[in-house]
Amino acid sequence: MKNSANKIYAKRLLRVIDYIYDHLDDDLSLRNLSKVANFSKFHFHRQFSNYTGITVFKLVQLIRLRKAAYQLLINSQDSILDIALNANFESTEAFSRAFKKAFEQTPSQFRKHPRQKPWLIKFQIPPYQGKHNMNVKIVNFNETRVAVLEHRKSPKLVDETVDTFIEWRKENGHSPANSKTFGIIYDDPESVAPEAFRFDLCGKVDSIVSKNIYGVISKTIPGGRCAVLRHSGSLDNIGDTVRYLYSKWLPESSEELRDFPCFFHYLKLASEVPENEQVTDIYLPLV
């Protein structure tokens, strides 16, 4: 059963790779590619990169570079600038940097004396090598109204948002002791530019949040079935636990993800216990 589910999962991701090859000049946004795979747009970037070992953006760039390499070999009359533009690069300089990083030669060097090994790019789906004894549970999460401070900048600056949210909580009497703390993570920090990273810091509330100087607003975490996996220890390596859910558990589970992002419930925070004693539940919303 697990092998069958895994094959179906892999087939859906390979369908995306085939689509990219056939539609290099079309819309290859995460939103569009998630539709090709029939996965939720909120989870697709993690599902793809954690299962294939490469981000969608990197894959698209490599395929375009491979096409450009072929054009360098067979179209000697085309300028490097024309080939760069055809590969969706804005300048020769940007194209040359990316090409050299991928193929260990500049476009001019490759055109004169191509090295075959670097330009034969292969994409494989590696098996997950992490922990295999993690206990994933299926639960029904109750709809929860939350106060939210939206973080829309580098993940390295999350502590600044945390400090601001703490000030709001102190002023309004919503301490972690009497108000559950959540985090909604919209983007994989390894798959988006720092300035494009989106994260919501949340605290459970019973009523609509009043307008305030901190920028805290009201949102709702919808109720429904969720897969839950507990992460114990520092949040610095919570990504490994999240990767297990996406790359090992999900493909073998036959479950489908709901159109809502992965979110965290912080049970024991660093402000309450030593860093290595933190406890966080990771939720994947299921159909």
N, C-alpha and C positions, 0 to 999 in steps of 0.2 A: 504493500500500500504506500509506504513512504517513498520507495523508488519510483513508483508511478507518479505520485504527486510532484516529486522532484523533477522528473522529466517534463511534465506539463509546465511547471514553473520556468524551467530553463528554456523551453520552446517559446514561451511568451517573451522572454528577454532576448533570445536570438532573433525573434521577429523584429524587434526594435533595431538591432544591428543591421539586418537586411534592409530595413526601411531607410536607415541613415545612408547606406551605400547607394540606394536608388533615388534619394531625394536630397542630395547635397546642397542644392540651390533653393530648397524650400524651407519652410518654418521648422526648425529643429529645436524649438524651445522645449523645456521640460514638460510644460502643460500639454503640448501636442504629442510628444513621444509617450507620455503616460497614457494617452488615449489609444495609441497603437498597441501598447502592451495590455490595455484594459486594467491598469492599476490606478489607485488614487494619486492625484497630483501631489498630495501632501507627503507621500511616502516614496514615490517612484525613484527620486534621486538616490535615496539610501538603498532601496532594493537593488537598483542597478549596480551601483559602485561596490556595495558589500558582497554581491554575488559574483560579479565579473572581475573585480579587482582593479577597475579603472572607472573614472568618472565619465559621465556622458559628454561633458565639454571636451575632455582630453581625447576621448574616442573620436568625436567629430573632427577635431583638429588633426589627429593622426591620419584619418581616412582622407581628409582633404590634402594633407601633405603627401600621402602616398600617390594620390591622383596627380599632384603637381610633379612628383618625381618621375612618373611615367611620361608626362608631357615634356619634361626636360630632356628625356632620352629620345623621344620620337619626333618632337617638333623643334628642330634646331633653328627654325626661322622665327619662332616666337620669342619675344624678349622676356627677361626674368620678371619685369614689371607686369607684363600681360598675364603671365602665369600666376604671379602673386595675387593679382586682382581676381583672376578666375577661381583662385582657392579661397576667396573671401578675406584676404588680408588687405589692410588699408595702405600699406607701403611696402616697398622692397626691403627696407630695413627690418620691419617686423617679421616679414616672411623669412628672411635670411636667418634671423635669430632662432625662430622656431624650427626651421629646416635643419640647421646645424645641430640643435639640441636633439632632434629626433634621429638624424641620420649620420651624425658625426662628420659631416662635410657641409660646406657652403653650397648653395645651388650651382654656382659656377664650377666648383671643384667636382661636384657630382656629375654635371653635364660632360665634363672632360674625362673623368676617370671614376665611374660609379663603383661604389662598394656594394656588393649584392646583399650581404648578410643584414646590415641595419635596415635596408629598405624592404625586406621581406617580413613585414609586421604581422604577427599572429595574435589572435585574441582567444584566450582560453578562459574557461570558467573553473577556477581552482576550488577544491574542497575546503571548507572552513577548518582551520587548525586550532581553534580555541577550545574552551571548556565544553564538555559534552554532558555534564551532569547537572545542568541548571534546571531548576524546578519552575516551569511555566504553568500558570494557572489561568483558567478562563473564569471571569467574574462578570457580574452585571454592575456597572458603575452608575451611580445615581446622578442625574442632572445636577450640576452644581453652579450656583451663581458666584462669580468671582470679581474682585477688584483687580484691575490689571494695569501694570505699567509696561508699556511696549518698549522693547529694546530693539532699535533699528540701526545698529552700527557694529563695529568689530566685536567678535566674541571676547576679545581680550579686555574689553571695557565693560563687561557685564557687572563687575564689582561696583562701578559707579551707579548703575541703575539699581542695584541691590541697596546701596546706601540711601538713595532717594526714596525707594519704596519703604525702607525701614522708618524713615522720617515720617512718611504719610501714616504708616501703621501706628507709630507711637502717638501721633497727634489725634488719631481717631479710635484708639483703644483696640486695635486689631493685632494683638501680639500673636506669634506662632503658637503660644500656649492655648489660646482660645479660638484660633482661626487657622485652619489647615492651609499649608503652603504648597503651591503647584508651580510648575514651569511648563509652558507649551513651546515646543521647539519646532519651528516651521522648516528650517533648513539644516542640512548637514554642514557644519562649519568647514569641513574639508572639501566641500563641493561648490561653494559659492565664494565670491569675492567678499572680503571682510565687511565692506560697506553695505553689502546686500544681505547680510545675516539678519534673521528675524527671530526674536524670542520674546515671549510674554512671561513676565513674572507676576504670579497671581496669589491672592489670598481669599479664602472663602468669606463671603458676606451674606447677610440675610436680606439686604435691601439695595436699591439702586444707589450707586456712588454719586455723591453730590459733586458739583464742579469744584475744582481745587487747583492750587498753584503748582502742584506736583505733576499734573498731567495724567493722574490715575483715572481710569474709566471703568465702566461696567461691561462685562462679557459673561458668557455662559459656556461651561464645558458640558457638552451634550451627554445624556445618559445612553447606555447601551452596553452590549457585550464588548469585553476587552480582554486581551491577553496581558497578563501581568507577570513581570519578572523582577525579583528583588535584587538590588545592587547594594552590597555592603562595602563601606570604605570610602576613600576619597573620591570626589567627583572628577578628579583629574583623569581617571581611567574609566569613567562610566561609558565612554564610547565603545570599549571592548564588549561590554554587556549588551549595549544596543545593537552592535554588529552581530552578536550571536542570535538575537531575535530575528533580525532581517535575513541573515545569510544561512543560518542553520535551522532554526525552529520553524520559521514561516514557510519555506519551501517544502518542508516535510509534513506540514500540518494540514494541508488542503484548505486552510482558512483564507478568506478574502478580507482585505483591509477596507475599513470605512473611510469616507472622504472627510477625515479630520486628522490633524497631525498627531504624532507621538507626543505624549506628555508625561511629566514626572510628578510624583507626590513625594515631597521631602518629609520623611517621618522623623528623622533626627538630623538637625542642622549643625553646621560647624560652630555656630554660636552657642550650642547646647552641650555638645560632646566633642572629644578629640577628633581630629580629622579622620583618623582611621576607623572611627566608630560610627561614622555617618551611615544612615540607612535611607535608601531611596527606592520607591517602587516605580518601575517603568511600565507605562500603559500603551498598548497598541490597540486602537479602536477597531473592532471587527464588525463585519456585516452581520 
